[in-house]
Amino acid sequence: MSSTESGDRLDRPLLTLIAVVLLGGLLGILNSTMAAVATNTLANALDASLSTIGWASTGFLLAVTATIPFTTWAVDRYGSRRLWLAGLALFVTGSLAAGLAWNVGSLIAFRTLQGIGAGVLDPLVLILLARAAGPARAGRVMGLMGVVLSLGPVLGPVAGGAVLSGLSWRWMFLLSVPAGLVAYLLAVRVLPADPPPGQRPPVGLDVLGLALLAPGFAALVLALSQTAEYATFTAWQALLPLAAGIALITGYVLHALGSRRTPPLIDMRLFTSRGFTASVTIMGLGGLANFATLFALPLYYQQAHGHGVLAAGLLMAPAGLGGAIAMPLAGQLSDRIGARGLALGGALLAGLSALAFTQIDADTSQAWPVLAALTIGLGMGCFSAPTMGSLYRSLPGPLVAQGSSVLYMLNQLGAALGIALVTLILQTSGEVITGFHGVFWLVAVLIAAVMAVIPLLPGRTQPAPAHPEPVTSPKASS
């Protein structure tokens, strides 16, 4: 076997590393989506209003968003292995505490601690995998990661419904403890050792940038969450954090473009790269369309067909299954033939599937929305994995952490914006089916915008020589 072939294939140590990292990354996704289906149960159990108990999920989301910029800096300062283990420890501790919460205040506090742990883990998933794989294998590795991204939001409601149907709500959080401990022990054995402190370049913390960027993005996410809760963009509860978020982000951009001794958390010159800007735009628009789909489908099954939470979760599962099937295949192909053709074909399939949803009503056989969910998942997977691979092929190694941070912050905004827009459309439509159709007209428009940006992705190129982090023994990592 040639050295090129050997360097491009996913060998056993790399596959083991991918599996261990994805196990840790799946914990946060599952836990956040499981808790989302338990709002009524938690409100009754803790004698709290729905709006108050909603802060258990909102606090988690805000903590994730605010922690991501810090992780961007800390990964080079402390080392990716050390930081990964710290994030897992925080998440497991928060999970145990949330499962033992005695009132709504303690639950909100411990869910926020969970969110801090997830905010460390989420961008590190991308950073660890991108650095270990190198540019030549970016597509196939991001495709494997896409299995988790596709199935996590779908399996969460199903798992949450199953837990609530037979166990106490506390087990939604307590079940993460043994899973997290297993992920921690495996990570200790598998993750490559961090360079000794003397071999890591000194990285100064952009304190002002962190003070602007972290609360700025968190404020935008809070504004969108409040929009969803009050079903209007004009409520002061949404306008106030929106104004604060815009002011803080504007301040950060001006700060980052200015001259300083300490490098900014996110270098705004990243966006001068056409490939990078096109990739994050496609992932942002596609993520928004995906979250809108995943939020609308269970509501359709519950309100139009009278299904419970568990049944609705199972019926929407084909959307995640489609993505889980398509992303590894599309990612591997994109390493060979480039991203544009695959992404365009996937976006076309997803757009046609969204249009099919606009023709479905309460009397339509449930086989049709299940089929449309499968094909929209296949289509989104076919443009997501090649786009993510293209993004990491366009980034020099030192900028992988910054690119991952941008991608995850846009993902959090996409989730919040998707839920807010679906809520507004359904609230203002009057009828369930009319609102359902409105959501998928929105999804179709978003997919059309994705198709317009795809030609800006880099064409088929020979990737630069890879310099992946060696998958070695962690003995020297103390």
N, C-alpha and C positions, 0 to 999 in steps of 0.2 A: 504493500500500500504506500502511495506517495505521501510525502510530508504534508502536502496541501490537503489531501483527503483526510489524513489523520487529524489535521488541525481544524477541519470544518465539521467533523462528525461530533455528536454528543457522546463522549465516552462515559463509562460507568461512574467515575468520581464526580463528573459534572452533573449527571442525571441524579445522583444521590443528593448533591448540594441543592439542585433545583427542587427536589421533592421536600427536603427539610425546610427550605425557605418558604415554599408555597404553603406548607402546613401551618407555619406561623402566621403567614399573611392571611390565610383563610379565617383564622380565629376572629379577627376584628370585624370582617365582613359579615360572618354568620351571626355574631353576637348583636351587632347593630340592627340587622334586619329581623332577627328573632324578637327583639324587644319591641320593634315597631308594631307587631300584631297583638301586643299584650297590654295596650293602653287601658282598655276598660277593666281588665283583670287587676292591673296594678292599682288603678284608682279605687276600686272596691276594697282591695285587700289593705291598702294603706290609708283609707278614709280621706282621699284627696280629690280635688276637682280634676277634670280632664286637662284643663289648661295648665294646672300645676304639675301634674304627672308628666305632661309633655316635655317638661324641662329635663327629665331624665334622658330623653333622646336628644334634645337640643343641646344640653350640656356636653354630652358625648361628642356630638358633631362639631361644636365650637372648639372643644379641646383638641380634637384631631387637627382641625384647620390651623389653629394657633401654634401647634407644636411642629408642624411640617417645616416652616422656615428655620427653626432652631436645628432640626435634624440635618438640614442641608449643610450647616456649618460644622456641627458636632461630628459628623461622620469622618471628616478629614482630621479633626482635632484629636479625637479619642480612638478612632479605628472602627471599622464597620462591624467586626465581630463583637467587640466589647459593647458597642451601642445596641446591637441586636439583642444580646443577652439582657441588657438593662431594660429594653423595651418590653421583652417578654416577661421579665420579673414584675414590672409595673402593671402590665395587663393582667397577669395571674392574680396579683395582690388585689387589684381593683375588682376582679371577678368574684373572688372569695368574699370580699367585703360587701359587694352589692348583693350577693346571695344571702348575706346575714343582716342586711339593712333592717332597721327597726322602725323607721318612719320615712316619709317622703323626702325630707331634707337630707337624711343620711344616704338614701338611694341616689339622689341627684349628685351629691358629693363623690360617692364612690364610682358612679358612672363617668363622672368627669375624670377621675383618676384612670379609669379604663381608657378613656379617650386619649389621654396623654400617652399611654403606652402604645395605643394604635397609631397615634401620630408619629411616633418613632418608627414603628414597624412598616407602615404603609409605603413611604418613599424608599425605605431600605430594601424592600423586596425588589424594586426596579434597579436600585443601585448595585446590590449584590449580584443579581443575575446579569445585568448588562456588563459589569466589569469582569465577571467570571467567563462569560461567553465570548466577548470580543465582537467587533463589527461583523465578521464573516458569518457568525451564527446568531446574530441578533434577531432575525425574523423567527426562526424556529423556537428560540428560547422565549421570546415574547408571546408566541403562539401557545406555548405550554402554560405560561402565566395566564393567558386569556381564558383557559379552562376555569381557573379559580374566579376570575372576574365575571365570567358568564354564569357559572353555577351558584356562586355565593349568594347574590341577591335573590335567587329563586329558591334555593334550599333553605335559606333562613326562615321565611314565612312557613314553609312546610314543617321544618323542625320545630319552630315555635308553636305551631298549632298542635303538633303531636305531643309536645311536652305539656302544654296547657290542658290537653284532653285527658291526661292520665296522671300528671304530677303537679306539685306545687309550683307556682311561678318562680320560686327561688332556684329551681333546677335549671332555668334558662341561663343563669349566671354560673351556678356551681358546676355544671357540666364542662365549662371552659377551663376549670382548674386542672383536672387530670390531663386533659388534652394539651393545655399549656405547659404542664410539667414534662410531658413526653416531648413536646417540641423543644423545650429548653435543653433536656438531656441529649437529644439528637444533635442540636446545634453545637453543644459543647464538643461533641465528637467529630462533627463534619465541617463546620465553618473553618476556613483557612485562618491561620494566625495573623494577627495584626503586626505590622512592622514595629520594631521597638521605638520608643518615643524619640530617640536620637536620630532615627531614619525618617521620621515623618516631618515634613516641612512645617514650620510654625505658621499657624493660621489664626490671625486676629479676628475677634468677633466684632462685626459691624453692629454695635449696640443700638445706635440710632435707627439703622435700617430694620433691625429686629423689632424695635419699639413701634415702628410705623407699619411694617408689612404684616406681622402676625395679627395684631388687633384689627388691622384694616380688612384683611380677608375674613376674619371671624365676624366682623360687623356686617359685611355683605351677606354672609351666610345667614346670620341672625335676621337681617332684614327680609330675606326671602322666606325663612321659616315663619316669621311673623305674618308675612303676606299670605302664606298658606293657611295659617291659623285663623286670621280675620277675613280671609277671602277678598282682600282688596289691597291695592298698592298704596292707597291714600290714608290708611290708618297711621296715627303718629307712632305707634309701636313699630311700624315698618319704616316710615320715613326718617325717623331719628337715626337708627343705626345705618340706614342707607346713606344719609348725608355724611355721617361720621366715617363710614367705610370709604366713600369716594374721596373725601378730604385726606384721609390717611394714605390711601394708595397713591393719590396724586403727589402727596408729600414724599412718598418713597421713591417714585419715579424721578422727581427732581433731585432728590438726594443721591440716587444711584448714578445719575448722569453727571453729577458734579465731580470735582476732583477731591481725592482724599487719600490718606495713607493706607487705610484698611480696605481691602476689596469688598464690594457689596455682596450681600447674601445672594441676590439674583442680578447678574450682569445684564442690563437692558440691551446690550449689544448682541445678545443671543438672537433677538428678534430681527436683526439685520440679515440673518441667514434665511433665504427664501424657503429652504427645505425644512428648517426647524419651525418657522412660523406656520407653514402649510400643515405640518404634522400636528402641532398642538391645536390648530384651528379645527382640523378634521376630528381629532379626538374629543375636543370640547363639544362640537356640534353633535357628533355621534353619541357621546355620553349623555347629552341632554335628551336626544331622541330615545335612547335606551331607557333612561330613568322614567321618562314620560310613559313609555310603553309598559314597563314593569309596574308602574303605579296605577295605570288605568285598567289593565287587564283583570286583576282580582276584583276591582270595584264593579266591572261589567258582569263578571260571573256571580258576584254576591247580590247586586241590585237588580239585574235583569233576569237572573235565573234562580235566585234564592239560595245559592250554595253557602255553606259555612266557610270559615277561614281555611281549614285544612283542604277541603275539596277545591276551593278557588286557587290555593297555592299549587296543588297538583295539576290543575288544568292550565296554569300559566307556565309550568315547568318546561314545555317544549321550546319556549323562547330562549331559556338558558341552555337547554340541550343543543339547540341549533348552533349557538355560539361556541359551545364546548367542542362540537364536532368540527366546525369550520376553522377555528383559529389555529390549532396546531398544523393542520394541512396547509392553510393559506400562508402561515408564517414560514413553513419550510420551503414552499414554492417561491416565496418572495425573495429568499436568499439566492435563488437560482435565476429567476427571470425578472426581478424587480417588482416594485409595488404598484405601479400605476394601473396596469391592466387588471390585476386581481381586485384592486380597490374599486375601480370603476364598475366591474361586473357585480361585485358585492353590493355596492350602493344602489345599482339599478334593481337588483332583486329585492333589497330592503324597501326601496321606494314603491315598487309594485305591490309588495305585501302590505305596506301602510295604506295604499289606495284600496286594497281589498278589504281592509278593516272598515273603511268608510261605507261599505255596502252591506255590512252585517247588522242585523237588528235582533230583537228579542226572540223572534220566531225562527231564526236561522239555526239549522242543525249545529250542535256544538262541535261537530267534527271540523267545520270550516274555520272557526277562529283558532282551533288547536293547530290546524295545518298552516294557517297564516302566521301564527306565533312561531312555528318551527322555521318557516322560510325567512321571516324577518330576522330571527336569530342567526340563521345561516348567512344571510346577506351582511348583517352587521359584523359578524366574525370575519368575513372575507375582506372587509376593508379596515377593520381595526388592527388585526395582527400585522399585516404588511405595513400599515402606517406607523405603528409603534417600532417595528424593526427599522424602518426608514429614519425615524427620529434618532435612534441610537447610532445608526451608521453615520448620521450627519454631525454627531457631537464628538469633539475631542475628549479623550479620557478624563482630563481634569474638570470638564464641564458636565459630566454625567449626573453628578449629584444635583446641580442646579436645574438641569433639564427635567429630572425626575420630580423635583419640588414643584416646578411650574405645572407639570402634567397632573400631579395629584391635587394641587390647589384648584385647578380648573375642573377636575373631577368632582371635588366637593361642591364647587359652585354649580356645576351641571346638575348634581343630584338635588340640591336645594331649589334651583330654578325650575327643574322639571316638575317637582312636586307642587311648587307654587303655581305654575302655569296650568297644570292639570286641575288643581283645586279651583282656580278662578274660572276655567272653562266650564267645569261641571256645575259650579255654583250659579253661573249666569245663564246656563242653557235651559234651565227649567225641566227638561226631560232627560232621563238617563241616556237614552240612545242618541239624542241630539248632541249631548255633551261628549259622548264616546266618539261620535263621528268627528266632532270638532278637534278632539285630542289628536286623532290620527291624520286629519288634514294638517295640523301643526307638524306632526312627525314627518309627513311627506315633504313639507316645505323645508324642514331641517335637512333631510336626506338630499333634496335637490341642491341645497347650499353646499353640502359635502361634495357632491358630484362636480360642482363648479370649481372647487378648490383642488381636487385631486390632480388635475394637470400640472399644478405647481410643485408636486412632489418630485424629488430627484428621480431622474431616469435610471435605467439599468446601468450600474457602474461597478467596477471592481473595487471592493472595499479596501480601505487602507490596511496595512499589516496590523493584525490584531496583537494586542498586548494584554491578554486576559490575566486576571489575578490567578496565580496557581492554586489549584485545589490540593492543599497539602495538609499535613498533620498540624493540629493546633497546639502542639506542645509548648511552643515558645510564646504563647499569647498572654501570659499572666501579666 
